[in-house]
Amino acid sequence: MKALSIDIGASSGRFIVVTYLNNKIVKEETYRFLNGAKNFNDSLRWDFKEILNEIEEGLKITFSKHKDIKTIGIDTRGCDYCLFDHNDNLIAFPYSYRDARCIKSAEKLLKKTKYKEIYKLSGIQYLPFNTVFQLYDDVNQNKEFSYFLMIPDAINLFLTGNKYIELTNLSTTAMYNPYLKEVDENILNLIGLDKEKIPQIIKPCMKVGNLRKDIIDRLGLYDAEVVSVGSHDTASAIASISLDKDSCYLSSGTWSLLGIELKEPLINKKTYELNFTNEIGLEHTVRFLKNIMGLFIIQELRKDFLLKDPLISFKKINDLASSVEENNVYIDINDELFQTPGDMMNKFFKYLEKTNQHLENDIGKIARCVYESMAFKYKEEIKKLKELSKKDIKKINIIGGGGNATLLNQLIADSLNIDVIIKDSEATVLGNSMAQFIYQGVFKDLKDARERIDKLSGDSPIYKPKNVDKYEEKYKNYLNIIRRDN
């Protein structure tokens, strides 16, 4: 059986054909394209027309190589969406979650209501770019639109002509009530959004529709079904791994998502105060997690490092940082300075200045500071996770591109005094295809899919704690520095 997983991240999109045959999983990348928000009239937006062009090109190339793809599934990051008119036309290119309007809109809505009123209904942590804030801005500006769709749903509409809003991505908007299992009209009333502007909810592992005939004819494709998957990329990633009762996960990429899987939401005063979120996964499992800044800082710093070394790679940055024997300089990776792209080197030194720290402008030393600061931020948050969940967490499963950051993963093991298990770096693609295979009848359900995938995965690399006492002392120093800024 074959499934086409289309995974569109903040910087690139990938087409990967996943074949499940004779108890073997084979993944083949057939197409890749660059992606990224662009400036349009002083706003940061996704060029949706270009994305659709890339989707068409990827389909044409992929279907020319593979004549037996049964289903297609699409996932992206959450929060962002498209507005449509009553003729299903896109009104404007969708805003990026990093656009400045998000913070302004959040401030406006929070003058009207306290976020805890939204949290107690949705269980979604406060982030200034939450969809609920972005839509409030659209409603506030009296924008005329018939309905909205999250980005993967908008692509599905283009491919099939059918409009649904997929559950896992909808749950990240802060408008979905996980107890009621539907959008909460109290939240919609707060932002002035008509419920009719939200299309029918579709769960993962269900049929969205067949490829439109005009697309098949124009691109020379053959008929295939588009299937709803965990269209929020983290939902797909977490679907791909089995989690013991004493383990948590860290989706390590541009963002870091640290959490556990629950059967029911965990929403109370303490989870609100500590800003933990309840996002929905396959089969309505709950991803109880914390959004933390991730490798975005390193990614942005690399752009500045390229001025010194035009050939510098992420591996070389990792190696240079590994060669630094000692570091006592730290940053709060969640500081507002580091939330937006561009000029990251200056932002880094501005943070050091306001916390009375000094460091020479050396690639290895700067990266070492960032990696250690990331590990210590995880240590801060995992303590809170244990407290809230009452779980004794002894293992952490790393998924995503951060599995290749060898120094960071060893620092996590040392700082948290925990085994770090590296799972499939293509966890999102794997989870995306699993939802399709459940729809196809290859797997019975999520439990069956996870068990069978586990058997095929073999042994995973493990980082064991080595310098626990040393990093416990360094962590105290980190906390003292971070508190200077508060």
N, C-alpha and C positions, 0 to 999 in steps of 0.2 A: 504494500500500500504506500502511496506517496501523498505528501501534503506539502504545500508551498507556504512557508512562513515568511511574511514580510514584516520586518522589524525596523521601524523608523525612529532613530534617536535624534538627539539635539544637534549632532554634527554629521551624521551619515545615515543612510538607509541601506538595508541589505535584503536580498532575495535569497532564501536558502531552501532548497528542496530536501525534505527529510523523508527517507525511505525506511519503512519498518518491514523487514522480510527475514524469515527464518531466525527469529529471535535476535536480530541484529538491527542496530540503528545506524544509518549512514547519513551524514549531512554534507550537502554540496552547495557552496555559494555559487550562484549563477550570475548575480549582478549586484553592483554596489554603486551608490551615488553620494555625492556630498550634499549635506543639508545644513541649514543654519538660518537663524533669523536675520532679516535684512532691514535696513532703514528705508522707510517709505514715508515721506512727508513728516519727518521728525518723530516717527514712531517705529518701534521695533516689531516687525511682523514676519509671519511665515509666508513665503511665496507659494501659495497653494497651487497656482497654475503650473509652476515649475515642478512641484511635487507630483502632480497628476501626470505631467509629461514623463517624468522619471518612472512612475508606476507603469505607464503604457510601454515604455522602452524595456523595462525589466520583464514585463509579461511576455512581450514579443520574443525576447532572447531566451527566456526560460522555457516557454512552450515550444520553441523550435528545437530545444535540446531534449526535452522530456515530453513524450507523447501520451503519458498515462497519469498525469496529475489529477486527482479526484477533487481536492478541495483547496481553498485559499483562506488564510487567516491573517489579519493585520493587527499589529499592536504599535503603540507609540507611548510617549510619556503622558502624564495626566495634565489636568487643569485647563489647557487651551481648547478652543472650540471655534466653530464657524457659524455665522449667522446666514440664514436663507430667507428669501421671499416666498410668496405663495406659489410661485412657478418653479420652485426648487433651484433658483439661481443664487449663487453665492453673492452676498451683498458687498463684501470687501474682504481683502486678505485678513486672516485671523491674527490677532495680536499675539505676541510672545509673552510668556509669563515673566520675562525679564524687562518688559517695557515699564517705563516710569509711572504710567497711569495706575498700575496696580497698587502701589503704596498710597497714592493720593485717594484712590477710590476706597481702599480699606479704611483710611482715616475718616472719610466722610460717613461711611456706614457705621463706624464705631462711635461716632458722635450721636447717632440715632439709637443704637442699642449696644449693650455689652456683648462681647464675643461669647461669653459663657452661655448666653441664651441660645446661640446657634449650636454651640458645642454639645449642650445637654440633649439636643435633638438629633444631631448628626454624628457626634463622636469624632469629628475631624479636627485635627490640631490646627491652631492658628498659623497661617502663613499668609503674608501680605498679597500673594498672587493666587490665593484660592479662587476657584471659579465663581463662587458666590459674590466676591468683591468685584470681579471683572464684569459679571452680568449686571450688577448694581450700577456700574458706570454706564453700561449701554442703556439701561432703563432710564437712568437719571438724565441722560442726554437725549431722551425721547427718540432713540433710533427705531426706525420702523423695520421690524422683522417678523416673519411668520413663525419661525422655530429655530432652535439651535441644535447642533450636533457636535459631539466631541470629534477630534480630528480623525480617528480611525472610522467612526461612523459616517463621517462626511466622505471618506474615500469609498466606503462600502456603498453609499448612495450613488456615487459616480459609477461604480462597477456594476451595480445591480438595478438601480432605480428604486430600491426599497429603503425606507428610512426607519431605523430603530436606534435607540440609545442603549449601549451595552452596559451591563450592570457594574462591572468592576471599575470602569472609568467613571461612570455616573457617581459611584460612591465616594470618589475623591473630591467632588464638587462642593461638599458641605451643604448639600440640599437633600441628600438621601437619608432617610431615617432607618437604621439597620434593625430596629425593633419592629416597626410597621412594615418594613420591606417594600417601601415605596417613597417617592419624594414627599417631603413634609410641607404641607400647605402653609404652616405657620412661618416657615423660613421664606417660602415664596412670597408671602404677604409682606414680610420685612423688606424685601428688595423690590416689591411691586411687579413681580413676574407672574404672568398668567400661566396656569398649569397646562393650558392647551399648547403652549409653546415648547413643551417637552414631549417628544415623540414616545411611542410605546417602548417600554423597557424590554430588552432581550437578554436572556442569560447566556453564559458561555456554553459551547457545545450544541448550539442550535443553528439551523439554516437561516441565513440572511436572504439568500436568493441565488439565482444563476447569473453568470456573466451576461450582460446585455448583448443581444444579437448584433447590434451595430458595432460594438467593440470587437466582438469575435470576427466579424467580417472585415472590418477595417484593419485589424492587426494580424489577421491570419491565425487566430487562436482556435481552440476547440472548446466545447462546452465544459464548464466546471462550476462547482458550487462554491459560493463564498460563505464561510462559516464564522459565527461569532466565537471568538476566543477570549482569553483574559486580555482585553484590548489595552488595559493599563499594563505597561511592560513589566512592572514589578509583580503584578498578579500572575502573569505567565511565568516569570522567573521562579516565584515561590511555589507554583504548582509543580515544578519539575523536581523538587527535592522532598525527601521524607524527613520529618523532624521528630526526634525523640523528645520525650517529656522534659529532658534536662538539657536541651539544645536550643539555640536561637539562630537567627540568620543575619547576615550583613550583605545586603545588595550593594556592592562596592563599584561605583562608577563615578560619573560626574557628580551625582549625589550619593550619599550613604544612607541606606535605610536599614535601621537596626531594629529587630523585633522578633516576635514569636507568633505562632499560629494558634488561634483560639476557636472554640465552637460558638461562643456567644460574645457580643460586644462587652467591653470593659469601659464603662463611662461613669465617672463619679467626680467629686470635687478635686480629689488628688490627681487623677489622670488629666483633668483640665489644667490644674496649676502647673503640672510638669509637662504639659503640652504634648501628650502622646495621642496617637490617632488610631482610628478603627476603620480600616479600608476593607472592602469585601473582595474575597477571592473566589475561586471556583467552588461550586457547591455551597455557596454562601458561608464559607469559612471566613474568619476574621483575621486580617493582618494587623495585629496590634503592634505598632511600631513608632519610631521617632525618625523624622526627617532631619538629617544632619548634612552639613556641607561635606562634599567628598573631594574627588580628585580634580574638580573644577579649578581649584587654586593652582595646582601643578600644571594643568592644561593651559591655563592663562599665563602662568609664569614662563612656560616653555616658549610662548610667542615672543616674550622679551629676551629669553636666553638665546633665541635664534640670532639676535643681533650680534652676540659674542661668538656663537658657534652655529653657523648655518646648517650643520649636519646633526645637531644634537637630537637624540631620540629619547623617548621615555625610559628605555632601558639604560641609556647612558646617564640620565638624571638619577635613576635609582642607584646605579653603580657609584656615581660620584658621591651621593649622599651616604652610601654604605661605607665609603672610605673615610668619612669624617669620624674621628675617634671619640670626640666629646662635644656635647651641645648643652647649653643652659639658657637658650633663648626660645621663647614660645609665643604663639599667637592663639587667639580664640577664633577658630576657623568659622564660627557662626556669626562673627562680628559683621555688622552691616557693610563695612568696607569691602568685604570679600564676596558680596552677593551679586554683583553686576560685572559684566565682562569689560576688558580693556584696562590698560595701564596698571596691571596687577603688581608689578615690581614697586612702583611708587606707593601703591596702597599698602604693600607689605612694610615698607620702611616708615610710612606714616604711622602705622600701628605700633611699630617699635618705638617711635619717637614719643607717642602719647603714653606708653607704658614704661618709659625711661630705660629702654634696652638698646643695645648696640651690637651690630654684626656687620662684618665686611661684606662687600658685594661679591660674593663667591657662590657660584651655582650650587656646588655640593653642600655648603653650609646652609644656604637658604632652604634647599629642598629637605635637608635633614631636619631643620626646624619645623617645616610643614608636616612631614611624616610623623614626627614624634608628637606634635600637637594634635594630629588626627587621632593617633592611638589613645592619647589621654582624654580626648573628647569622648571617644567610645567608652572608655573606662568610667567617665562621669555618668554617661547615659545608661550603661548596663547595670550600674548600681541602682538607678531609679527603676529600671525594668524589673529587676529582681524584687524590689520592694513592692511594686504595684501588682505583680503577677503572683507573688509568693512562690516563685519557682527557683530552684537551685540550679542555675545554669552552669554547666560544666564544659560545654562545647559550643563553638561558634562556626557556622557554615558560611563560607565566603562564596558568593556567586557574582558573576559579572567580570568586567575587565580588570578590576582591582585584584583578581586572583593572580595576576602576573606581576604585581608589585611586591616583590620578594621581601624587601626591607620593611615595608609597611606591615606585611603579614607577620613577620617575626616580632616586630615591635608590638603588635596587638597581642600576640601570645605572651610576651614578656610583661607587658603593662597590665593585662587583665588576668594573668596567671591562669590561662585557659588554653585548651587545645584548639588550634585553628585548622579547620578542615576545608581544603580547597575543592569546591564542586565544579561542575562543568562551566567553563567560561561562556558557553552559549546557552545558559540556563533559560533565558527569555525565549530563544528560538525553540528550544526543546519543549518548554511549557506551552508555547503557542501551538506546536504540532500535536502535542498530547491532547489538547482540546479538540483538534480536528479528528484525531484517531478515535477519540471517544465517540464523536458524532458518527464516524464511519463504522463504528461497531468493532474496531480492532481491540479496544480496551472497554471493559464493562463500565468503569467509573474511575474517579480520581484515585481511589485507593489501589485499584488494580493496576492502573497506569504507573503509579509511583513504584509499586512493588516490582513490576516487570522491568522498569527502567533501572532501578537500583541493581538488579541482578546483572544487567548489561554493562553497568558503569565501571565495575572493577574497583580496585583500591584507590582511594583518593589521597593526594599528598596531604601530610599533616605537619604543621609547625608546632613544636613543643616549647613550653616556657623554658627559658635558659637563665635569664638575669633578673629574676623577680624582685629580689631585695633592692638591687640597684635602681630599677625603674619605679619602685614604690617611693623611694626617696626623691627621685626626679619628679614624680607626680605631685608631691607636696610643693616643690618649687614652682611647677606649672600652675597649681591652684593659686599660689600667692601672687604670681604675675597677672593671671587672668583677673583676679579680684581688684587689682589696681584700676582696671578699666570700668569697674561697676560702682 
